[in-house]
Amino acid sequence: MFEAGSVTSPSNSGDALASSDHAPERGELKIKERRTWRTWQLLTAILVATIFGMWINGDTGGGASSASSAGSSKLPPSATPSSSSTAGGSTTTTTAGGSTTTTAAGGSTTTTAAGGSTTTTAASSTSSTAAAGPARVLLESPQLKGNWTSTSFTTTAAPWNIGWAFQCAPAPAAGPSFQVFVTPAGSAASGTPAISETGTSGQSVTTASSLGAQTLVVQAPASCTWIVKVTGS
């Protein structure tokens, strides 16, 4: 039986919590509070993640760049054709493609391709006989009358020319008016004359073919005036 006005104290903490007017202390109920991130913590986490990401990317990019640099290669410079000359004067040129060109001293060219095919180009043919040089005056007489023997002159190529002219006043009654013999130097006139004319006058060019030291022997009457000129080489 309870006495009026008496208050019964709770016997333990459970009773105290059950009391409707009891306010629990902070942490007394052991409920974990929800944590919140502060601004500086968020910024720090972002900064750390950014630095870590940059380090990862930089390491990957560096490796790729190194690998690319190690794997890249440049084409070798184009090879210049190598040439060699032999004592005989021929020249052999080998290109980078493997073809070989041989130029002989005479001018002929042989080209051997890398596949084995061969092409030979002969040098342009030249005349075995040298062309005669320009004509020059080998002998020229003054205007004379009667008989005459020239000084010697030398011919090196045939034919050569004797230009001549004569005029008689009066013409001889019989026999030739103008004769020219071609003889070796130091020999007397003999045989058939290279030039033999009759009449009052005449002129022309006569060819001869003897080579070496030559002389001209002119036979004409005293009434006939004449002149000769030798050209050749």
C-alpha positions as CSV (number, residue, x, y, z in Angstrom):
1,M,0.0,0.0,0.0
2,F,1.4,3.3,-1.0
3,E,1.3,6.3,0.9
4,A,-0.3,9.4,-0.6
5,G,2.2,11.8,-2.0
6,S,5.1,9.4,-2.1
7,V,7.2,9.2,-5.3
8,T,8.9,5.9,-6.3
9,S,12.3,6.4,-7.8
10,P,13.1,4.3,-10.8
11,S,15.3,1.4,-9.9
12,N,17.6,1.4,-12.9
13,S,18.4,3.3,-16.1
14,G,15.9,1.4,-18.1
15,D,13.1,2.8,-16.0
16,A,14.6,6.2,-16.4
17,L,14.5,5.9,-20.2
18,A,11.0,4.7,-20.0
19,S,10.0,7.8,-18.3
20,S,8.1,10.1,-20.6
21,D,9.7,13.2,-19.3
22,H,13.3,12.1,-19.4
23,A,15.5,13.7,-22.0
24,P,18.4,11.5,-23.0
25,E,22.0,12.8,-23.0
26,R,24.1,13.1,-26.2
27,G,25.4,9.6,-27.0
28,E,23.4,8.0,-24.4
29,L,21.3,6.1,-26.9
30,K,24.5,5.0,-28.8
31,I,23.0,5.9,-32.2
32,K,25.8,6.7,-34.8
33,E,25.4,10.1,-36.2
34,R,25.5,10.8,-40.0
35,R,28.8,12.3,-40.9
36,T,29.1,15.2,-43.3
37,W,32.1,16.1,-45.5
38,R,33.6,19.5,-44.9
39,T,34.5,21.7,-47.9
40,W,38.3,21.5,-47.2
41,Q,38.1,17.7,-47.1
42,L,36.3,17.6,-50.5
43,L,38.9,19.9,-52.0
44,T,41.7,17.8,-50.6
45,A,40.3,14.6,-52.0
46,I,39.8,16.2,-55.4
47,L,43.4,17.5,-55.5
48,V,44.8,14.1,-54.5
49,A,42.7,12.3,-57.2
50,T,43.8,14.9,-59.8
51,I,47.5,14.5,-59.0
52,F,47.3,10.7,-59.0
53,G,45.5,10.8,-62.3
54,M,48.1,13.1,-63.8
55,W,50.9,10.8,-62.6
56,I,49.1,7.8,-64.1
57,N,48.6,9.5,-67.5
58,G,52.1,10.9,-67.6
59,D,53.6,7.5,-67.0
60,T,51.5,5.9,-69.7
61,G,52.1,8.6,-72.2
62,G,55.9,8.6,-71.5
63,G,56.0,4.8,-72.1
64,A,54.0,5.1,-75.3
65,S,56.3,7.9,-76.5
66,S,59.4,5.9,-75.7
67,A,58.0,2.8,-77.4
68,S,57.0,4.9,-80.4
69,S,60.5,6.5,-80.5
70,A,62.2,3.1,-80.1
71,G,60.1,1.5,-82.8
72,S,60.3,4.4,-85.4
73,S,62.9,4.2,-88.0
74,K,64.0,6.5,-90.9
75,L,64.5,5.3,-94.4
76,P,68.2,5.2,-95.3
77,P,69.3,7.9,-97.7
78,S,69.2,6.9,-101.4
79,A,72.4,5.3,-102.4
80,T,74.5,7.1,-104.9
81,P,75.7,4.9,-107.8
82,S,79.1,3.5,-107.1
83,S,81.6,3.8,-110.0
84,S,84.9,2.1,-110.7
85,S,87.4,2.6,-113.5
86,T,89.7,0.0,-114.9
87,A,93.2,0.5,-116.4
88,G,91.8,0.0,-119.9
89,G,89.6,3.1,-119.6
90,S,86.2,1.3,-119.1
91,T,83.9,2.5,-116.4
92,T,81.4,0.3,-114.4
93,T,78.5,2.0,-112.5
94,T,76.3,0.1,-110.1
95,T,73.1,1.7,-108.9
96,A,71.1,1.0,-105.7
97,G,68.6,-1.0,-107.7
98,G,71.2,-3.6,-108.7
99,S,71.6,-2.6,-112.4
100,T,75.1,-2.3,-113.7
101,T,76.3,-0.1,-116.6
102,T,79.7,-0.7,-118.2
103,T,81.1,1.9,-120.5
104,A,84.0,0.7,-122.6
105,A,86.9,3.0,-123.5
106,G,85.7,3.0,-127.1
107,G,82.3,4.4,-126.1
108,S,80.1,1.3,-126.2
109,T,77.8,0.8,-123.3
110,T,76.5,-2.4,-121.7
111,T,73.6,-2.2,-119.2
112,T,72.8,-5.2,-117.1
113,A,69.4,-4.9,-115.2
114,A,68.8,-6.4,-111.8
115,G,66.7,-9.1,-113.5
116,G,69.6,-10.2,-115.6
117,S,68.6,-8.7,-119.0
118,T,71.5,-7.1,-120.9
119,T,71.4,-4.2,-123.3
120,T,74.5,-3.2,-125.4
121,T,74.7,0.1,-127.2
122,A,77.6,0.5,-129.6
123,A,79.5,3.7,-129.9
124,S,78.6,5.8,-132.8
125,S,80.9,4.8,-135.7
126,T,83.4,7.3,-137.0
127,S,85.2,7.4,-140.3
128,S,88.5,5.5,-140.1
129,T,90.0,8.0,-142.6
130,A,90.5,11.4,-141.3
131,A,88.8,14.1,-143.4
132,A,91.1,16.1,-145.4
133,G,91.8,19.5,-144.0
134,P,90.9,22.7,-145.8
135,A,92.7,23.4,-149.0
136,R,95.8,25.6,-148.8
137,V,98.1,27.1,-151.3
138,L,101.1,24.8,-151.8
139,L,102.7,26.7,-154.7
140,E,102.0,29.9,-156.7
141,S,104.1,31.2,-159.6
142,P,104.4,34.7,-160.8
143,Q,103.4,35.5,-164.3
144,L,106.1,34.1,-166.5
145,K,107.0,33.3,-170.1
146,G,108.9,30.3,-171.6
147,N,110.1,27.2,-169.7
148,W,110.2,27.0,-165.8
149,T,110.8,24.5,-163.0
150,S,109.2,25.2,-159.7
151,T,110.5,24.8,-156.2
152,S,109.5,21.6,-154.4
153,F,106.2,21.3,-152.5
154,T,104.7,18.5,-150.5
155,T,101.3,16.9,-150.9
156,T,99.7,14.7,-148.1
157,A,96.3,13.9,-149.5
158,A,94.9,13.2,-152.9
159,P,93.6,14.7,-155.1
160,W,95.2,18.1,-155.2
161,N,94.7,20.9,-157.8
162,I,96.7,22.8,-160.4
163,G,95.1,26.0,-161.5
164,W,96.5,27.5,-164.6
165,A,96.1,30.0,-167.4
166,F,98.1,31.0,-170.5
167,Q,98.0,33.4,-173.4
168,C,100.1,33.5,-176.5
169,A,100.7,36.4,-178.9
170,P,101.1,35.0,-181.5
171,A,100.3,31.4,-181.0
172,P,103.0,28.9,-182.1
173,A,102.8,27.7,-185.7
174,A,103.1,24.1,-184.6
175,G,103.3,22.1,-181.4
176,P,101.8,22.8,-177.9
177,S,101.3,26.3,-176.5
178,F,101.4,25.3,-172.8
179,Q,102.5,22.0,-171.0
180,V,102.9,21.2,-167.3
181,F,104.7,18.0,-166.0
182,V,104.3,16.8,-162.4
183,T,107.6,15.1,-161.2
184,P,109.1,14.0,-158.0
185,A,111.3,16.6,-156.5
186,G,114.7,16.6,-158.1
187,S,113.6,14.6,-161.2
188,A,113.5,15.7,-164.8
189,A,110.3,16.0,-166.8
190,S,109.3,12.8,-168.5
191,G,106.2,10.8,-169.6
192,T,102.8,12.3,-170.3
193,P,102.3,15.9,-169.1
194,A,99.5,16.6,-166.7
195,I,98.5,19.6,-168.8
196,S,98.9,20.0,-172.6
197,E,97.2,22.8,-174.5
198,T,97.3,24.3,-178.0
199,G,95.9,27.5,-179.4
200,T,96.2,31.1,-178.4
201,S,94.9,31.0,-174.8
202,G,93.2,28.9,-172.1
203,Q,92.6,28.4,-168.4
204,S,91.3,25.7,-166.1
205,V,91.9,23.5,-163.0
206,T,93.6,20.1,-163.3
207,T,93.7,17.5,-160.6
208,A,96.7,15.3,-159.7
209,S,97.1,12.4,-157.2
210,S,100.8,11.9,-156.6
211,L,101.9,12.3,-152.9
212,G,105.1,13.5,-151.3
213,A,107.6,16.1,-152.5
214,Q,106.7,17.3,-156.0
215,T,107.8,19.8,-158.6
216,L,106.1,21.3,-161.6
217,V,107.9,21.7,-164.9
218,V,106.4,24.1,-167.4
219,Q,107.3,24.1,-171.1
220,A,106.0,27.0,-173.3
221,P,107.2,29.2,-176.2
222,A,108.7,32.5,-175.3
223,S,105.6,34.2,-176.9
224,C,103.3,32.6,-174.4
225,T,102.6,34.2,-170.9
226,W,101.3,31.8,-168.2
227,I,100.7,31.4,-164.5
228,V,100.1,28.3,-162.2
229,K,98.8,27.8,-158.6
230,V,98.8,24.5,-156.6
231,T,96.3,24.0,-153.8
232,G,95.7,21.0,-151.6
233,S,96.8,19.5,-148.3
